[in-house]
Amino acid sequence: MFKSKKSIKEYIGEVLVGSTQEHALAFVSHLRSSDMTIRRFTYHGKDTLHWEVKFQGELVCYILLDAENSDWTMMPDNSATSRFSEYPIDNVMKETAWQNLNICNNGRCGGCKQGTGNPTMVFGKEIEHVCGMAYNFTNPDAKALQLAIKMMDVRKSDIAQKV
């Protein structure tokens, strides 16, 4: 299906269009300029368009491309960076974060084993039923992309400081 040695940027160019493509390319460029590695992997043994992003060998986020729907999703690894719960951001960014939460869908989202999600503190607000990978930024607009980049920078900083 997708077996080739194309780069993530080449796949983005094939799968996405317009501002969605521009935002995905900007995000990948930011990751690369921040010394993060981007490596494609198989998901549940299937040849899919999934990449893991790491800094110094530690997970930062996942990037998923959906060729069928011309979508891309970035999922930050919030599990290891507790600072996301109270990180100081403005109210517009807080609203953006809350809008991009991965709320449990009776276990069909893959984020938790019990199918109910977990109560989680998200930028100062207690949210019920949040899945393990708390955020799904799907086709992020400029505000959501700005927040996602900030989250990647916080995660990178935590890794560098061994927090």
Secondary structure, 3 states (H helix, E strand, C coil): CCCCCCCHHHHHHHHCCHHHHHHHHHHHHHHHHCCCEEEEEEECCEEEEEEEEEECCEEEEEEEEECCCCEEEEEECCCCCHHHHCCCCCHHHHHHHHHCEEECCCCCCCCCCCCCCEEEEECCEEEEEEEEEEECEECCCHHHHHHHHHHHHHHHHHHHHCC
